[in-house]
């Protein structure tokens, strides 16, 4: 912000003011403020590959709609803290690293699929319990959280401008918002378009082979089996995006999952099963797989059971993770 100047009606002070304003106008602003006007459209500038070389000034202010109202950005935030790992995925897909991130509890750290892309950024507790002191130490320009963090929103906005997004919001919609925030709207749209083309190609490739065959997404848990229904957002990749056929038992427009017993599993009658497992359910999964009921399943006898990592499939919903899931589906079914 410009310093307050007490104007005196003398020529010398007027000249000084002109010189001061001229100097300040050449500097980029790093401020983000809450706006009350209609959203402005951001104009794309030359894309940057790294936070350190971002051109801070936007061609026009950008207003981001979120669950707490709207936030107007006058420049590209240089230090963004994310309180959900899926938002780190979103940023990395656009060539940016967050200044800090919570860890993924299921992986007890950063997601393995991201490799070393996150570098040595500060880790800020877990999604369920973010470390507010750690966030303060970073001095972020922007915090991006989810509806789960509504209860600490008042604390977050005292640290930095904060955007609250619905955790289950479609990743493509979220990516386009990140495109606005990071001044990369075209790059974000290109990723969305690339995904749609990838899905279209795979859907065509699978159409003839999978015609009439059902595909289920299951996860042994709590001595039973969690069946992810057609309402589940990972299941929607299988059924909505790729047009695969769900078992009748999996069709549910209200609940994202339902629990069934091992004894009921044969009634699922799935031709193909994606089996979600990790260290938390490996013992239970092995126990189920040793039973005569499991061994009698059609998908098992036809070797159409595909083991996939639980966290990878249901914990991360950024474009990098989603594209990896699609690749794994393609490898299993093609």
C-alpha positions as MATLAB code, in Angstrom:
seq = 'XXXXXXXXXXXXXXXXXXXXXXXXXXXXXXXXXXXXXXXXXXXXXXXXXXXXXXXXXXXXXXXXXXXXXXXXXXXXXXXXXXXXXXXXXXXXXXXXXXXXXXXXXXXXXXXXXXXXXXXXXXXXXXXXXXXXXXXXXXXXXXXXXXXXXXXXXXXXXXXXXXXXXXXXXXXXXXXXXXXXXXXXXXXXXXXXXXXXXXXXXXXXXXXXXXXXXXXXXXXXXXXXXXXXXXXXXXXXXXXXXXXXXXXXXXXXXXXXXXXXXXXXXXXXXXXXXXXXXXXXXXXXXXXXXXXXXXXXXXXXXXXXXXXXXXXXXXXXXXXXXXXXXXXXXXXXXX';
ca = [
       0.000    0.000    0.000;
       1.130    3.557   -0.696;
       2.233    5.637    2.343;
      -0.151    8.332    3.464;
       1.103   11.760    2.308;
      -0.144   14.968    3.731;
      -0.555   17.317    0.784;
       0.654   20.883    1.071;
      -0.152   23.195   -1.733;
       3.374   23.916   -2.750;
       4.994   23.199   -6.057;
       7.880   21.256   -4.547;
       5.585   18.773   -2.792;
       3.489   18.288   -5.924;
       6.606   17.425   -7.873;
       7.674   14.961   -5.155;
       4.258   13.332   -5.225;
       4.372   12.867   -8.986;
       7.799   11.249   -8.702;
       6.662    8.984   -5.860;
       3.570    7.771   -7.697;
       5.578    7.180  -10.836;
       8.021    4.955   -8.953;
       5.302    2.992   -7.169;
       3.365    2.347  -10.366;
       6.237    0.232  -11.678;
       6.103   -2.183   -8.746;
       3.835   -5.257   -8.665;
       1.380   -5.614   -5.834;
       1.202   -8.816   -3.770;
      -2.050   -7.919   -2.005;
      -5.149  -10.128   -1.980;
      -8.410   -8.680   -0.707;
     -12.033   -9.691   -0.292;
     -14.212   -8.135   -2.969;
     -17.955   -7.596   -3.215;
     -18.303   -7.033   -6.943;
     -19.093   -9.522   -9.652;
     -16.242  -11.872  -10.660;
     -13.719  -10.390  -13.070;
     -12.244  -12.367  -15.903;
      -8.496  -12.966  -15.665;
      -6.423  -12.439  -18.790;
      -3.650  -14.951  -19.228;
      -0.084  -13.688  -19.222;
       3.047  -15.589  -20.185;
       2.870  -18.808  -18.118;
       5.499  -19.426  -15.464;
       7.009  -22.798  -14.620;
       8.038  -21.951  -11.065;
       6.760  -19.799   -8.231;
       9.953  -17.753   -8.157;
       9.479  -16.416  -11.678;
       5.773  -15.596  -11.520;
       4.919  -12.188  -12.887;
       2.996  -10.897   -9.860;
       0.685   -8.411  -11.540;
      -2.527   -9.709  -13.091;
      -3.911   -8.048  -16.171;
      -7.139   -7.580  -14.204;
      -8.313   -8.457  -10.684;
      -9.674  -11.985  -10.419;
     -12.592  -12.796   -8.118;
     -12.805  -16.369   -6.857;
     -16.179  -17.605   -5.651;
     -15.911  -19.938   -2.655;
     -17.992  -21.247    0.237;
     -17.399  -18.149    2.361;
     -18.222  -15.654   -0.361;
     -15.668  -14.263   -2.768;
     -12.038  -13.301   -2.705;
     -10.537  -10.828   -5.141;
      -6.897  -11.297   -6.098;
      -4.969   -8.367   -7.520;
      -1.839  -10.421   -8.103;
      -0.668  -14.031   -8.287;
      -0.053  -15.240   -4.715;
       3.572  -16.313   -4.324;
       3.129  -18.320   -1.121;
       0.069  -20.557   -1.055;
      -0.623  -22.952    1.811;
      -2.962  -25.882    1.098;
      -4.832  -27.788    3.784;
      -5.696  -30.764    1.583;
      -3.179  -32.743   -0.443;
      -5.490  -32.815   -3.456;
      -4.913  -29.058   -3.759;
      -1.157  -29.652   -3.908;
      -1.870  -31.988   -6.830;
      -3.848  -29.189   -8.513;
      -0.984  -26.726   -8.107;
       1.691  -29.151   -9.293;
      -0.336  -29.932  -12.402;
      -0.060  -26.236  -13.286;
       3.669  -26.047  -12.546;
       3.580  -24.586   -9.037;
       4.585  -25.896   -5.617;
       2.650  -24.945   -2.502;
       4.576  -23.065    0.158;
       3.295  -25.581    2.698;
       0.903  -28.521    2.854;
      -0.723  -30.857    5.324;
       0.251  -34.511    5.019;
      -1.849  -37.398    3.793;
      -2.719  -39.448    6.858;
      -3.331  -42.588    4.833;
       0.253  -42.449    3.582;
       1.647  -40.908    6.781;
       3.315  -38.224    4.717;
       3.149  -36.866    1.199;
       1.533  -39.072   -1.462;
       4.084  -41.452   -3.046;
       2.633  -40.867   -6.505;
       3.882  -37.273   -6.383;
       7.462  -38.488   -6.006;
       9.831  -35.613   -5.243;
       7.642  -32.975   -6.900;
       6.844  -31.408   -3.526;
      10.505  -31.021   -2.579;
      11.193  -30.130    1.055;
       8.228  -27.869    1.660;
       7.074  -27.390    5.266;
       4.555  -30.026    6.412;
       1.708  -28.562    8.407;
       0.132  -31.371   10.384;
      -2.768  -33.369    9.000;
      -5.919  -32.561    7.102;
      -7.891  -33.168   10.300;
      -5.529  -31.143   12.498;
      -3.590  -28.468   10.585;
      -0.681  -26.849   12.399;
      -1.695  -23.196   12.694;
       1.660  -22.145   14.143;
       3.405  -23.702   11.155;
       1.101  -21.817    8.804;
       1.835  -18.532   10.585;
       5.583  -19.143   10.252;
       5.288  -19.370    6.463;
       3.557  -15.976    6.222;
       1.427  -17.110    3.275;
      -0.263  -14.824    0.788;
      -3.184  -17.249    0.469;
      -4.595  -20.290    2.268;
      -6.767  -22.827    0.439;
      -8.847  -25.079    2.684;
     -11.986  -27.221    2.496;
     -15.412  -27.144    4.089;
     -14.022  -29.370    6.840;
     -11.986  -26.361    7.980;
     -15.016  -24.107    8.462;
     -14.529  -24.450   12.201;
     -11.096  -22.785   12.045;
     -11.904  -20.342    9.246;
     -11.892  -17.344   11.595;
      -8.377  -18.275   12.707;
      -7.178  -18.827    9.151;
      -8.345  -15.457    7.821;
      -6.386  -13.757   10.594;
      -3.256  -15.319    9.103;
      -3.933  -14.713    5.395;
      -6.782  -14.419    2.881;
      -8.483  -17.826    2.809;
     -10.493  -19.684    0.190;
     -12.801  -22.498    1.349;
     -13.704  -25.090   -1.290;
     -16.023  -28.055   -0.976;
     -13.818  -31.113   -0.573;
     -15.952  -33.255   -2.884;
     -16.246  -30.611   -5.585;
     -15.415  -31.927   -9.045;
     -11.651  -31.788   -9.600;
     -12.085  -30.201  -13.022;
     -14.050  -27.291  -11.555;
     -11.404  -26.876   -8.856;
      -8.609  -26.946  -11.425;
     -10.208  -24.111  -13.378;
     -10.310  -22.076  -10.141;
      -6.622  -22.775   -9.609;
      -6.070  -21.645  -13.176;
      -7.568  -18.284  -12.210;
      -5.601  -18.053   -8.963;
      -2.270  -18.906  -10.616;
      -2.938  -16.894  -13.777;
      -2.965  -20.044  -15.905;
      -6.558  -20.315  -17.142;
      -5.552  -21.669  -20.549;
      -3.242  -24.306  -19.083;
      -5.981  -25.442  -16.692;
      -8.499  -25.703  -19.516;
      -5.977  -27.632  -21.632;
      -5.603  -30.217  -18.821;
      -9.389  -30.597  -18.586;
      -9.681  -30.945  -22.349;
      -6.838  -33.479  -22.397;
      -8.582  -35.573  -19.751;
     -11.834  -35.543  -21.690;
     -10.044  -36.682  -24.835;
      -8.214  -39.413  -22.908;
     -11.478  -40.647  -21.424;
     -13.196  -40.563  -24.797;
     -10.430  -42.625  -26.409;
     -10.432  -45.214  -23.619;
     -14.213  -45.419  -23.571;
     -14.187  -46.208  -27.281;
     -11.438  -48.801  -26.832;
     -13.326  -50.562  -24.028;
     -16.829  -50.381  -25.498;
     -16.734  -53.571  -27.548;
     -14.641  -55.618  -25.135;
     -16.603  -54.729  -22.006;
     -20.101  -54.782  -23.467;
     -22.440  -56.395  -20.970;
     -19.718  -57.026  -18.385;
     -20.074  -55.465  -14.953;
     -17.325  -53.733  -12.991;
     -17.291  -53.238   -9.211;
     -15.131  -51.181   -6.870;
     -14.728  -52.858   -3.449;
     -12.738  -52.284   -0.283;
     -12.512  -54.820    2.576;
     -12.997  -52.933    5.823;
     -14.338  -53.419    9.343;
     -14.755  -57.196    8.859;
     -17.013  -56.524    5.872;
     -16.678  -55.195    2.345;
     -17.355  -51.622    1.394;
     -18.926  -51.447   -2.043;
     -18.407  -48.054   -3.659;
     -21.624  -47.180   -5.437;
     -22.378  -45.209   -8.570;
     -22.540  -42.054   -6.409;
     -18.912  -42.340   -5.314;
     -16.644  -39.928   -7.143;
     -14.054  -42.570   -8.058;
     -16.815  -44.891   -9.221;
     -18.004  -42.082  -11.461;
     -14.790  -42.422  -13.446;
     -15.730  -46.028  -14.144;
     -19.426  -45.553  -14.783;
     -19.966  -41.957  -15.902;
     -16.707  -41.116  -17.649;
     -15.906  -44.509  -19.152;
     -19.454  -45.819  -19.537;
     -18.732  -49.132  -17.809;
     -21.623  -51.138  -16.368;
     -22.096  -51.274  -12.593;
     -23.534  -54.351  -10.880;
     -27.164  -53.817   -9.912;
     -26.199  -53.822   -6.237;
     -23.858  -50.857   -6.813;
     -26.497  -48.582   -8.305;
     -27.286  -45.975   -5.677;
     -28.007  -42.318   -6.309;
     -27.909  -41.337   -2.636;
     -25.141  -43.131   -0.738;
     -21.541  -43.233   -1.968;
     -20.966  -46.657   -0.446;
     -22.711  -49.583    1.175;
     -21.389  -52.335    3.433;
     -21.924  -55.966    2.475;
     -20.727  -59.170    4.088;
     -18.451  -61.723    2.481;
     -21.420  -64.089    2.325;
     -23.365  -61.564    0.235;
     -20.473  -60.843   -2.122;
     -21.429  -63.588   -4.637;
     -24.748  -61.779   -5.155;
     -22.788  -58.811   -6.470;
     -22.057  -60.979   -9.498;
     -19.360  -58.648  -10.819;
     -17.404  -59.732  -13.886;
     -14.519  -57.476  -12.899;
     -13.514  -56.134   -9.464;
     -11.128  -53.348   -8.570;
      -9.926  -54.265   -5.082;
      -8.759  -51.367   -2.911;
      -6.208  -52.315   -0.296;
      -3.439  -50.883    1.857;
      -1.670  -51.663    5.101;
      -4.833  -51.040    7.103;
      -6.843  -53.799    5.447;
      -4.215  -56.145    4.037;
      -4.747  -58.743    6.778;
      -8.526  -58.701    6.317;
      -8.182  -58.862    2.530;
      -5.871  -61.868    2.770;
      -8.314  -63.555    5.121;
     -11.177  -63.038    2.661;
      -9.084  -64.259   -0.258;
      -8.403  -67.538    1.549;
     -12.104  -68.405    1.823;
     -14.015  -70.719   -0.497;
     -16.588  -67.953   -1.023;
     -13.969  -65.599   -2.449;
     -12.378  -68.298   -4.565;
     -15.766  -69.170   -6.076;
     -16.362  -65.636   -7.391;
     -16.522  -65.369  -11.170;
     -14.143  -62.401  -11.243;
     -11.633  -64.354   -9.169;
     -11.822  -67.500  -11.311;
     -11.469  -65.426  -14.488;
      -8.522  -63.500  -12.965;
     -10.417  -60.267  -13.279;
      -9.574  -58.876   -9.834;
      -7.254  -55.881   -9.899;
      -5.571  -54.770   -6.667;
      -5.139  -50.999   -6.394;
      -3.915  -48.688   -3.638;
      -6.732  -47.303   -1.503;
      -5.295  -43.833   -0.932;
      -4.389  -43.475   -4.585;
      -7.949  -44.218   -5.648;
     -10.088  -42.512   -3.038;
      -7.809  -40.081   -1.219;
      -6.510  -37.741   -3.899;
      -8.614  -35.981   -6.475;
      -6.251  -33.745   -8.366;
      -5.578  -34.116  -12.105;
      -2.306  -36.004  -11.597;
      -3.964  -38.632   -9.398;
      -7.077  -38.930  -11.557;
      -5.054  -39.465  -14.716;
      -3.050  -42.185  -12.969;
      -6.296  -43.936  -11.996;
      -7.445  -43.849  -15.594;
      -4.104  -45.313  -16.680;
      -4.497  -48.135  -14.138;
      -8.027  -48.856  -15.361;
      -6.736  -48.998  -18.914;
      -3.903  -51.378  -17.929;
      -6.359  -53.675  -16.149;
      -9.137  -53.815  -18.734;
      -7.527  -53.333  -22.140;
];
